[in-house]
Amino acid sequence: MSNTIAMWFIVAMLPSGIDSYIFHNPTFDSKYKCVEFIVERHEALNDFIAGEYNINHSISSKFYCMEKNFIKEIEDMSGNVT
């Protein structure tokens, strides 16, 4: 059994279903803490995403907690697209 502690990130899927945003900060040492953060700050997270994409109206993104290794795989795959 590994002693490595998993690192969790928040990933937002925008309402369009096409764009996503990976929050590299904050990070969490458990999925529970990540989900708790999303539940407590859902509105603020949506406001941040709207600002990043210059959206001037209220949005409702879907937020997910993903483990660091999975995100790295996604980023590696997206870097290989030509």
C-alpha positions as CSV (number, residue, x, y, z in Angstrom):
1,M,0.0,0.0,0.0
2,S,1.4,3.4,-1.0
3,N,1.9,6.2,1.5
4,T,1.4,8.8,-1.1
5,I,-1.3,11.2,-0.3
6,A,-3.6,12.0,-3.3
7,M,-4.0,15.6,-4.3
8,W,-7.4,16.7,-5.5
9,F,-8.3,19.6,-7.8
10,I,-11.6,21.2,-8.8
11,V,-12.6,21.0,-12.4
12,A,-15.5,23.1,-13.7
13,M,-17.5,22.1,-16.8
14,L,-19.1,25.2,-18.2
15,P,-22.8,25.2,-19.1
16,S,-21.9,24.9,-22.8
17,G,-20.5,21.5,-22.1
18,I,-17.6,22.3,-24.4
19,D,-15.3,24.4,-22.2
20,S,-13.8,23.4,-18.8
21,Y,-11.5,25.0,-16.3
22,I,-9.1,23.3,-13.9
23,F,-8.5,25.1,-10.6
24,H,-4.8,24.4,-9.7
25,N,-5.4,26.3,-6.5
26,P,-6.7,25.4,-4.0
27,T,-5.8,21.8,-3.8
28,F,-7.1,19.2,-1.3
29,D,-5.7,16.1,0.3
30,S,-9.1,14.3,0.2
31,K,-12.0,14.1,-2.1
32,Y,-14.3,14.9,0.8
33,K,-12.6,18.2,1.5
34,C,-12.8,19.1,-2.2
35,V,-16.5,18.4,-2.4
36,E,-17.1,20.3,0.8
37,F,-15.3,23.3,-0.6
38,I,-17.5,23.2,-3.8
39,V,-20.7,22.9,-1.8
40,E,-19.8,25.8,0.5
41,R,-18.5,28.1,-2.4
42,H,-20.5,27.0,-5.4
43,E,-21.7,30.5,-6.2
44,A,-18.3,32.1,-5.8
45,L,-16.8,29.5,-8.0
46,N,-19.4,30.2,-10.7
47,D,-18.7,34.0,-10.4
48,F,-14.9,33.3,-10.8
49,I,-15.5,31.2,-13.9
50,A,-17.8,33.9,-15.4
51,G,-15.1,36.5,-14.9
52,E,-12.5,34.3,-16.5
53,Y,-14.6,33.8,-19.6
54,N,-16.0,37.4,-19.6
55,I,-19.5,36.2,-19.1
56,N,-21.8,39.0,-17.9
57,H,-24.6,36.9,-16.6
58,S,-25.1,34.3,-13.9
59,I,-23.9,30.8,-14.9
60,S,-24.3,27.4,-13.4
61,S,-21.2,25.3,-14.1
62,K,-20.9,21.7,-12.9
63,F,-17.9,21.1,-10.6
64,Y,-16.0,17.9,-10.1
65,C,-13.2,16.8,-7.8
66,M,-10.5,15.0,-9.7
67,E,-7.3,13.4,-8.6
68,K,-4.0,14.9,-9.7
69,N,-2.9,11.9,-11.8
70,F,-6.2,11.9,-13.7
71,I,-5.8,15.6,-14.5
72,K,-2.2,15.1,-15.7
73,E,-3.5,12.3,-18.1
74,I,-6.1,14.7,-19.5
75,E,-3.6,17.5,-19.9
76,D,-1.1,15.2,-21.6
77,M,-3.8,13.9,-24.0
78,S,-4.9,17.4,-24.9
79,G,-1.3,18.4,-25.6
80,N,-1.0,15.6,-28.1
81,V,-4.0,16.8,-30.2
82,T,-3.0,18.1,-33.6
